[in-house]
Amino acid sequence: MNDCFIVGIGASAGGLRALEEFFDHMPTDSGAAFVVVQHLSPDFKSLMKELLERRTRMAVKRVQDGMTVEPNIVYLITPRNNLIIEDGTLKLIEQSEFPRQHGIPNFPIDIFLDSLAKERGDRAIGIILSGTGSDGTRGLQSISEAGGLAFAQSPATAEFDGMPQSAIATGIVDQVLPSDEIARITAEIVQMQRSGTASAEPLVPELESDKLRSILSILNEYENLDFSYYKPSTLNRRIYRRCSLSGHTQLDEYIDHLKTSGEERSLLRDDLMIGVTRFFRDPESWEFLEKEVLPELIAPLENGKQLRIWITACATGEEAYSMAILADEVMTRLGKQLNVKIFATDIDNTALAKASEGIYSESIAIDVSRRRLEKYFTLRDRHFHIARTLRETIIFAPHNLAKNAGFTRMHLISCRNVLIYMQPNLQQRVMRMLHFSLMHKGILFLGAAETPGDLVEEFNPVHERYKIYQKRRNIRLPLLTQNLQYTLPTPPRPITTRQSTSQFNPILSAAFSAFTRRSNCTCLLVNESLELFHVATDTLEIMQFREGSISHMVVDLVPDELRLPINTALHRAKREHKPILYGNIQFEQGNVIRSVNLEVTYYAGNKRVDDFFIVIVENEDRPPPSKSVETFQQNAHATQRIIDLEYELQQTRENLQATIEELETTNEEQQATNEELLASNEELQCTNEELHSVNEELYTVNTEYQTKIRELTELTNDVDNLLRSSEIGVIFLDRNLRVRKFTPAAVPAVNLVPTDVERPIQHITHNLDCSDLVDLLQQVLDSETPIEKEVYLPSNQQNLLMRIYPYLRDDSYLDGLVITFVNIDEIKQVQQALQGQTDRLREQSEREHLQLEITQRMRQSLDLQTIFDTACHEIRQVLQADRVGIFKFDPESNFNDGVFIAEALTEGYPSAVQVPIHDHCFGEKYAELYAQGHYAVMADIEAESLQPCHREMLTRFAVRASLIMPLCCGEVLWGLLCIHQCDGPRQWQPEDIEITRQLSNQLAIAIQQVDLYHQVQAELNIRQQAEADLASQLAQQQALANITERIRQSLDLTEILAIVAQQVKAIMQCDRVSIFRVFHDAPSYVIEEAVDPDLPILKGLQWENETWFPDVLNTYWQGKPCIVPDAMADTVSQCLTDFYVKYQIQSKVVAPILQEDHSPDLQPWLPV
């Protein structure tokens, strides 16, 4: 059931109770799948699965990536993820990876419902339950647009109504019900769809029946809207959906309900109008419009000119505001100042009212960039409000594309996703109207599934994929004038084909021509417009064709003398419905006067053929017909006069036709102008209503002013009491720095008395240590920026905080200054105490930070000398000492001997590195103390009681003060960390001692780590070598086993020897393996070998009179190999030197192959 219904449920705060009620009333075998998307905390495990399993017998699963959707299962979103559906599979996307702009909240419900609309279309159901915010609103719009169903929980039953209210405000929600009722109606709709249509009658045929005609008539009568030109598929789906949602199973019942329920008529009307839109829908096309199209339209316009744009079917205004944003951005980028007029029209007054408000939910942040939100919107009460400057560029007005005339002189028209719902004849009329409304080279912006249709030749494609076209010719096409008022759809009729008189069967034409040719006459066929459409034969050669454009009028193609009789006969034959015969008609042909007879017969048309005439002209010398023939007489003057009159009449007709066309064009322009005047009149009416409202407000304001005056009096009294009782000194000054008010607490700072009010502050002395007080006041007046300054009052030794603020009115107008004085003696004392503590903490923090950095640098290396050098350098920088050294004891000297192995030294003092140092009493007296963690501190060695040898050693290295810390590896004293001050005595601070102690501990740890590392490395190398040897042995044993097995599998000696040679060469990884056969009664030779291709071959090589040394033979008979590492240094086989050189042998191993019987009569096998 890959096409099962999928119900997407969005819930947030308070949604648990609503979900429990929903699944309490949802059957377990509904046939639909349910996906629950919540706002989950990323830090806590959700218990929703366990809670819902108590309410339903359906399986409840947490979504895993790639899970296939199946009916009668509840799927739950997991924390930290967004959820989408593609090809029947649920996919999880980490919220941090989901493409969204920085600072914009995540909307998981919208994201899933958008994907659900694309996946299931009209088999998608979206439900929004309790929650705050607007998440889910945009997703429900997508589902409604795709033909699915949208439900929202009744706000009265929701614990938090933010999300349901936001969805309901869009007008696209099909039902607003409590959660248990939503479950009931959802189950009924799914069951109805699974079992077929609601009634026994098929629904599709009813689209052409009286039932559908009744529904459309009701809407036209009560809602004044004509949907008869909408596509049947759209009407079918939407009417059936409303029928199901209203709880009716028969269309007859639903029609009766429509007649009595205004609410249902309104819902059906809204559903059929499909008012779903969003900001920057299809963003790629809008981006192309911004970068390529609008700059081309705006750049040629001069500053102050008008840019006119028409947004048709604007719904709730998102597209209109999107266009206004793009126009403003492009004008700003091009430096243009144009008068932008955007006409946004729609048939739905409710949608227009919402568009005029310009208030949208925060979910538009998904479609609108953060930069545009900050520039063109204001966020208030969780809704975005359009900026007033943008709103003033748009005129919202009602307009019916099917009835009303279009606007004129438009630079750009957007008509997106409207034509797809119309039948072709209405599409054609609307397209012609839009073509008329566009200026030359104007732009037409259509929806993704729309094209110009039959007018494609009148538009140049700017971008085919984005459906952007440009008007090609500056002409006015004739508008389709058929009445598009309400017409009921009629049942289909049998299709009959009516042939034009211009069609003529070729066989009949040939036969008819042959017959008339035998009659020696001219026979012509003429249609009811007196145009020649077929020449059967022209035996008399009377047809004449003049230069220039060819006329099809038959009287223009015959001699002048025949024009009047043929014209007269044609009119008489049609009027009298009988053949007309004229005789003795004379005309000049060449230099001969010919006399002919004329017969014209009129044939009335039928369903298959139009009306037509047969014109026959024949010589007068033929036998007269049985019918009477009239003699056609005329004198030359009458003929010429008639011809002239006919010419004048033709000219008059052409002039009249031109005048009619001009009047039609003028009428179209007047209709467009009339529409604009109607829009202007509506604006004036709105303005008039606003004036009435303002007048009413003035009465209200007058009453409010009386109340405000009373409140102001009370407020003034409150402020006066506050100023008198406050310990804060306050002085109010006007713009001229004159005193308005002051508090008693300000008198010690400024010498004020009550009579100083209205006096300039410059005329009054003050007791502050602030000589530039007036300059500071003037500075705040000029910059409107507050100033804060600490001042001192010497008279009573007080510290005051003086603040100078600008005095601003409600309209932000600067109307003076406010000076305040606050006693901050206690604050100053606390600040000083805090500052001292802060300084100490900062120094401690800096030292700890430096200690950490030094430790990290030491741990960056496993080379002990590098660690020591780094430590010495960094410690000397931290302690600002003259020398920092690391002393290492000789472990064999009982801690009496050692050497400095690292040192950081200030230039100018002697170095102690690698200088042998002997102290015969250190090991006995001090080594144990240092090993226990004791350290030595000397502020001045000259004031210390030291042994002469010790003092002499310190003097040799110019040490004046020292700090010595032990370096211990476990309980063993390894060395000393020595800090020396050479330029004079130094009182070592506790923090100096502490950081040195901690760093010495880190050094000791580093020493142990390096030692441990070297031990581990050595053990690792030994183990790796052992593992390598073992692996080699195992490989050799395996190879030998393979050789043995392959030998056992064959009884062919040659094959066995070849296998042995190849395998031994692979095991030994040598260049050649040869098997040498020794014979006692014949020459020995190489019977098999494996050799590299670039070496000479030994196989088949024989030896004559070979000589074996006894020692060598004895070795071979014992089964032992003979190994020669260097063949050129082989003293035993010097006779083979030339052989080695010839066959490029550098070293060799010779192993015997012995038979079991070692008797002298049996010769051994010897491989080389």
Secondary structure, 3 states (H helix, E strand, C coil): CCCCCEEEEEECCCHHHHHHHHHHCCCCCCCCEEEEEECCCCCCCCCHHHHHHCCCCCEEEECCCCEECCCCEEEECCCCEEEEEECCEEEEEECCCCCCCCCCCCCHHHHHHHHHHHHHHHHEEEEECCCCCCCCHHHHHHHHHCCCEEEEECCCCCCCCHHHHHHHHCCCCCEEECHHHHHHHHHHHHHHHHHCCCCCCCHHHHCCCHHHHHHHHHHHHHHCCCCCCECHHHHHHHHHHHHHHCCCCCHHHHHHHHHHCHHHHHHHHHHHHCCCCCCCCCHHHHHHHHHHHHHHHHCCCCCCCEEEEEECCCCCCHHHHHHHHHHHHHHHHHCCCCEEEEEEEECCHHHHHHHHHCEEEHHHHHCCCHHHHHHHEEEECCEEEECHHHHCCEEEEECCCCCCCCCCCEEEEEECCCHHHECHHHHHHHHHHHHHHEEEEEEEEECCCCCCHHHHHHEEEEECCCCEEEECCCCCCCCCCCCCCCCCCCCCCCCCCCECCCCCCHHHHHHHHHHHHHCCEEEEEEECCCEEEEEEEECCCCCCCCCCCCCCEHHHHCCHHHHHHHHHHHHHHHHHCCCEEEEEEEEEECCEEEEEEEEEEEECCCCCECCEEEEEEEECCCCCCCCCCEECCCCHHHHHHHHHHHHHHHHHHHHHHHHHHHHHHHHHHHHHHHHHHHHHHHHHHHHHHHHHHHHHHHHHHHHHHHHHHHHHHHHHHHHHHHHHHCCCEEEEECCCCEEEEECHHHCCCECCCHHHCCCEHHHCCECCCCCCHHHHHHHHHHHCCCEEEEEEECCCCEEEEEEEEEEECCCCCEEEEEEEEEECHHHHHHHHHHHHHHHHHHHHHHHHHHHHHHHHHHHCCCCHHHHHHHHHHHHHHHHCCCEEEEEEECHHHCCCEEEEEEEEECCCCCCCECCCEECCCHHHHCHHHHHCCCCEEECCHHHCCCCHHHHHHHHHCCCCEEEEEEEEECCEEEEEEEEEECCCCCCCCHHHHHHHHHHHHHHHHHHHHHHHHHHHHHHHHHHHHHHHHHHHHHHHHHHHHHHHHHHHCCCCHHHHHHHHHHHHHHHHCCCEEEEEECCCCCCEEEEEEEECCCCCCCCCCEECCCCCCHHHHHHHHCCCCEEECCHHHCCCCHHHHHHHHHCCCCCEEECCECCCCCCCCCCCEEEC
